[in-house]
Amino acid sequence: MTDVSRLPGAAPHHWEWQLRAACRGTDSSLFFHPADERGKARHEREEKAKRVCGGCPVRAACLRHALETRERFGVWGGLGEQELRALAGPARGRPAEQCGPDGRDVVCRTAA
C-alpha cells in the first residue's frame, strides 16, 4: 500500500507548480517504467523523460517534491529512481533542505 503520510495535503498551493510543468499533458508512461522494462529500453525511455525535464521551469520544485515525499518510482525533477535514492539517503522521513534555484544544475540533499 502507498504511504501518503508525506504528501503535502489537498490545498491547491501545494500542487500549483505542476500546472507549469513541461511534462504536463505528456503520457506518464514516459516517466514510469513498465514492470518488464530492462536494460537499453529502460535507459532510453528514462533519458527521453530527462530531456523533457531539462527545460522545465519547475524542475527544482518537482525534485523537492520527490525528495520530501520520498517518491520511489519514476523520473522526477530530471532524476531517475537510482539518482533519487542516492540523494534521499536512508529513510529518515526528513524533507529536502536545499535545492538549486535554477532547476538545471540541481543539487539537493536531505536535512542533517
C-alpha positions in Angstrom: 0.0 0.0 0.0 1.2 3.5 -0.8 2.2 5.7 2.2 0.5 9.0 1.7 1.6 10.5 5.0 4.4 12.5 3.4 2.1 14.2 0.8 1.7 17.9 1.4 -2.1 18.0 1.6 -5.0 18.9 -0.6 -4.6 22.7 -0.6 -4.1 23.9 -4.2 -0.9 25.9 -3.4 0.9 22.7 -2.6 0.3 21.5 -6.2 0.2 24.6 -8.4 3.8 24.1 -9.6 2.5 21.1 -11.6 0.4 23.3 -13.8 3.6 24.8 -15.2 5.5 21.6 -15.6 7.0 20.8 -19.0 5.6 17.2 -18.7 2.0 18.4 -18.3 0.0 16.6 -21.0 2.8 14.1 -21.7 2.0 10.4 -21.5 3.1 9.5 -17.9 4.4 6.1 -19.2 7.5 8.1 -20.4 8.3 8.8 -16.7 7.4 5.5 -15.1 8.8 2.2 -16.3 6.6 -0.8 -17.0 7.3 -3.9 -14.9 9.1 -5.8 -17.6 11.3 -3.0 -18.9 15.1 -3.6 -18.6 18.4 -2.6 -20.0 18.7 -0.4 -23.1 14.9 0.2 -23.4 14.7 1.4 -19.8 17.7 3.6 -20.2 16.4 5.2 -23.4 13.0 5.8 -22.0 14.5 7.4 -18.9 16.8 9.6 -21.0 13.8 10.9 -23.0 12.0 11.7 -19.8 15.0 13.6 -18.5 15.2 15.6 -21.7 11.6 16.8 -21.1 12.7 17.8 -17.6 15.8 19.6 -18.9 13.9 22.8 -19.9 11.2 22.6 -17.3 10.5 25.8 -15.4 9.5 23.9 -12.2 12.2 21.3 -12.2 13.5 22.3 -8.8 10.0 22.2 -7.2 9.4 18.8 -8.8 12.7 17.4 -7.4 12.0 19.0 -4.0 8.5 17.3 -4.0 10.1 13.9 -4.9 12.6 14.1 -2.1 10.2 15.4 0.5 7.6 12.7 -0.3 10.3 10.1 -1.0 8.9 9.1 -4.4 10.2 5.6 -5.1 9.3 5.3 -8.8 9.7 7.4 -11.9 11.7 10.4 -13.2 11.2 13.5 -11.0 13.0 16.8 -11.4 15.2 15.4 -14.1 16.5 12.5 -11.9 15.8 8.8 -12.2 15.0 6.3 -9.5 18.5 5.4 -8.6 19.6 9.1 -8.5 16.7 10.0 -6.3 17.5 7.1 -3.9 21.1 8.3 -3.7 20.1 11.9 -2.8 17.4 10.8 -0.4 19.8 8.6 1.6 18.4 6.3 4.3 14.7 6.6 5.0 14.6 9.1 7.8 11.5 10.9 6.8 13.3 14.2 6.7 12.4 16.8 4.0 14.8 18.1 1.3 16.7 21.0 2.8 18.1 22.8 -0.2 17.6 22.7 -4.0 19.5 24.8 -6.5 17.4 27.8 -7.7 17.9 27.5 -11.4 16.4 24.0 -11.8 19.2 23.0 -14.2 22.2 22.1 -12.0 20.0 20.9 -9.1 21.9 19.6 -6.1 19.6 18.6 -3.3 20.4 16.9 0.0 18.3 15.8 2.9 18.3 17.8 6.1 21.1 16.9 8.5 
